[in-house]
Amino acid sequence: MKVEFAPINIPLKRRIQTVAVLQWIFSFLLLAEFCCGFFVILILGNFWFLAVLYLLWLYLDWGTPCAGGRRSHWVRNWTVWKYFREYFPIHLIKTSELNPNHNYLLGFHPHGVLVAGAFGNFCTDPPFKNLFPGLTPYLHIMPIWFGCPFFREYVMSAGMVSASKESVSHVLSNEGGGHASVIVIGGAEESLNAHPGSLTLNILKRKGFIKMALKHGAHLVPVFSFGENELFKQVANPKGSWLRNVQEKLQKIMGFALPLFHARGVFQYSFGFIPYRQPIHTVVGSPIPVKKNLNPTTEEIDQLHALYLQKLKKLFEEHKSNYGIPAHKSLIFE
């Protein structure tokens, strides 16, 4: 394999953007493990009493990720996130007004490998805040991450909360509106389909978010992030292959998927774990009004689910030509 090295005379700003993305990759892939390791060192070392105090704090604070979290506007406004967004770059596209007097459930598609668009647009300021004043976004992630010492504090500071039913219900129960639950509908399973050019979404059997929207009268908003699947390459894992079977079994056991991905490095463009510089355009669609129904029937859930798929497909078709998607390509629902 021929290695393509980065030019020496790259502008300083681009270097800073690369470093910003590098720290995000570290945070996403290794920070939780590092925090757990540090906690073990505290327990086994001379500062065990600090670990005991933190365990007490963890016990008292255990329910916070399901009760709106604990966001920090200071963390969300770190300068490093500005350079992170500029690296790709990441753009948030508004197609319709979202009245802050309502609560919303935003369905984010596709998952991609590391959900860069969701993080850049909903966990950092000011993209969402500027376009949708009066609305507070909450990105729901797997509950397992909130069991990691110290790491849980970091992700909550960015506005992330648990993806449990209790957590989604808490966000959507806000009287007077102004809350927006952001759920990556395809989940970890969909990351295994995140190959460049892939338009396959795991959504046909995912109806829990529809039921939650009905129970709380939260308006549904389809969101499609163009470019999300172009950031990394994956080792070929077609359905039925031994690799895909292993990945799916591990995903069922651990709760999260393990896509074998690669992209570029810091000083060369041939191999590494830093995403490619590919633009991400996250398009927020028009809201689908939902009337509150505490006990929706299966038929009512199916009807709203079908309408959501229709609106999602329409959103994609209306905007695909703007972002390099060939006219003959369409979304594939599984």
N, C-alpha and C positions, 0 to 999 in steps of 0.2 A: 504493500500500500504506500503510495506516494504521499508524503506529509507536506501540507501547504502551511507555511509559517506566516504569521501576521507581519505586516510591514513595520519597520522601526519607527517611521515618522507618523504614527497614528496620533491624532489630536488628543490632548490631555482629557478633554470632556468625554471622549469615547472610552478611554481607559477607566475613568471613574465609573461610567455606566457599566462596564464589564465587572468591575469590583463589586458594584451594588448588586448585580445579579448573582455573582458568586456567593455573596453572603446570604442571599435569599435561598440559593440552592443548599447551602450548608444548613440553614435554619430548617428547611423542609425535609432534608434527608438525614441529617446527623445530630441536630441540636437536641432532640428528645432523648436520644441515646446518651449523648454527652451529659445532659442534665441528670439522667438516672444514674450514670456512673459517678458523677460528682456527689450525688446524694449518698451513694454507697460508701464513698471515701469518707464523707462526714461521719457516717455511722461507725465506721471501723477505726477512725482516727481520734485525735485528741479533742475534736470539736463535735463529738457525738451529741452534746446537749443542744447544739443548733439544729441538728436533725430531729431531735425529739420535739423541740419547739415548733419546727415546721410541720411535723406530723400532727401536732395539736391544731395548728392553723388549717391544715388540710382537712381535718375532721370537721372543724367549725365552718369551713368555707366550701365543703363538698358540693353543695347544691347550687352554688353561684353560676356555673356554666349552663344550668337549666333555668336560670332566673334572670336572663338578660345579660349575663356576663359582667365584666368590669372593664369597659373600654377606656383608653387613655388618648385624649385628643393630641397630647404631646407626642406619643409614639406614632400615631397615625399621620402626623405631620412631619416626621423626620425627613430631613433633606435627602437621605439615601433613597427614599421611595420615589422622589422626583426623578432621580437618575435611573432607578429601576424601570419606571414607566417609559422613560425616553429611550432606553436601550432597544426596545422592540421596534417601534414604540407602541404603547397601548392607548387606544382611543375608546371613549364611551359615547355611543350615538343615541340621541334621544329622538324618538319618533312621535311621541304623544305626551301630553301633560299627565302627571300623576297627582291627583288631588291629595294634599297632606291630611285631609280630614278622614281618609280611609286607611285601613291597613292592607298591605299587599303581600302576596306570595309570588316571588319571582323564580321561575324555573330556568335555571342556567344550563345551556347546552353548547358544545359537548364538554365532557369532563376533561379531555386532553390527557396528557401524562401528569402534569403537576398543577393544573388549574390556574395558570398564571394570570389569565384575564380576570377571573373572579377575584383573586387576591388584589391585583392592581387597581381594580375599579371599586371594590366594595370594602376593602380593608385598609385603604390609604385615602387620605384627603389631599386635594379637594374635588376629584372628578365627580363623584355622585352628588356630593353636597351642593356643588355649583349648578348642576343641571336639574336637580330635584330638591329644591329648598323645602325644609320642613319635614323631610323624610329621613329616618335613621335606618341604614341597612345593617342587617345581622347575617353574616355568612355562617351557615350551619355546617359543622364538620363532625367526623366520627367521634363518639363519646370517649373512645379509648385514649385519645390524646390528652384528655383532661385528668387522666390518672398519672401522668408523668410529672414528677416534682419539678417545680420552677418553670418548666416548659409551658405548663398550663397558664401561668400568669402572663407569659409573653404573648401567647396566642389570644388570650382574652383581651389583652391591652389593644390588640389590633381590631377588635370588634367581632371576633369569632366566638360562637357559642355552640353548644351541643346540638347534634342532629336528632336527638331523641324526641318522641312525641310530646313529652312534657315541656321541652324547651321551645319547640315550634308553637305549641299552644300558648305558652307564656308571652311570646313575642306578638302573636296575632290577637291576643286578648286586650291589648292596650286600648283603653277607653279614649275616644276622641281621635283615634287613628294616629298616623305619623310613623308607623313601623313598617319595615319591609323585610320579610324573611327571604333570604336568598338560599335556595337549595339546588345543589348540583344533582339533577334528577337521575342521571345515569349511574351515579355512584362509582365506587372503585372498580366495579366490573367493567364499566365502559372504557376505562383507561387501557384495557387490553386491546381495544379497537382503535387506539389513537395513533394510526399510521398517517403519514402525509397523504392528503387527498381523500381520506376516509370520511364518509358522511353517514355512518351507521350510528344510530342512537338506541340505547337500551331504555325503552320507555313503554312498550305495549303492556307489560305486566305491572308497571309502577303506577299505582293509583292511590297510594297513601296520601300524597300531597293534595290530591283532588278532594279527598275526604276531609282533610284538615281545613282546606279552604272553605268547604261547604259548612262545616261545623262552626266556623268563626265568621263567616260572611266576608272573608278576605278576597279582594279582587285578584284574579290570576293574571300574571304578566309573563309571556314567553320572552326569553332572552337568548339570542344566538351569538356566539363569539366566533366570528370569522378569523381564521388563522390559528386557532387554538391547537389544532392537530398538526400544524406545520413546524412546530418548535423543535421536535425531536424525531429521530428515526428509531424504530424498534426492530428487534430481531424478529424475523418472520414467525408468526404464531397463528396460522389459520385454524379455524375451528376443526376439531378432530385430530389435530397434530398432538404428538406426545408433550410438547412444550405447553401448549394451550391447556391440555388436560391437567398437567401439573400445576400450572398457574391458577386454574379454576379451583382445584382442590385446596391449594394453599389459601386462596381467597376465602373459601368457606370456613376454613379452620381459624385463620387469623383475623378475618374481618376486613382486610385490605388487600389489594392486588399488588403484584410485583412485576410490572412491565420491565423487560430488559431493554432499556433505551440508551441512546447515546446521541451526541451532537458534536460540539466543538470544544476546544480547550481555551485556555487563557492566551497562550502565545502561538497557537496553531489552530487551523480550522478543520483538521481532518478527524479528530477524535477527542471526546471528552464529555463532560456532563453539563456544560453550559449550553443553554438553548441557542438556537440560531437566531440571528437578527431578522425576524419575520414580523411584520406588522400585525397587530391584533385589533380588530374592530368589533367591539361588543355592542350589539344593537339591542336596545330595549324596546320591545313592542308595545302595542296598545293594550290597555287593561281589559280584561274580560269581567264584566260585572257579575258578582256572585251573591245570591241572596242567602242569608243565614239559615241553616237547616241543621238542627242539633242531631237529628236521626235520619240521615240520608239513606235512601234505599240503594241497592246495588244498581238498579236501572238508572237512578239519578246520577250516581257516580260515573257510570259508563257514558251517559250522555254528555256530561261536562268534560270527561276525559277525551271523548271524540272531538268535541268543540275545541279543546285546547290543542290537540294534534293538528286540527285544521288551521288554527290561527298560527301555530308554530311554522307549519309548512308554508303558509302564505307569507309570513315574515321573511323566511329564508328565500323564497322565490322572488320577492320584491327587491331584495338587496344583494343577491348573489352576484349579479353582473358588475356591481360596484367594487367587488373584492376578488375578482379573478376566477370566479367559479364558472366553468363552461355551461352554456345554456342547456345542454342535454343532461346535466347532472342534477339529481334531486336527493332529498333526504331519504334514508332507509330506516324504517322503524322496526325494531325487533322486540 
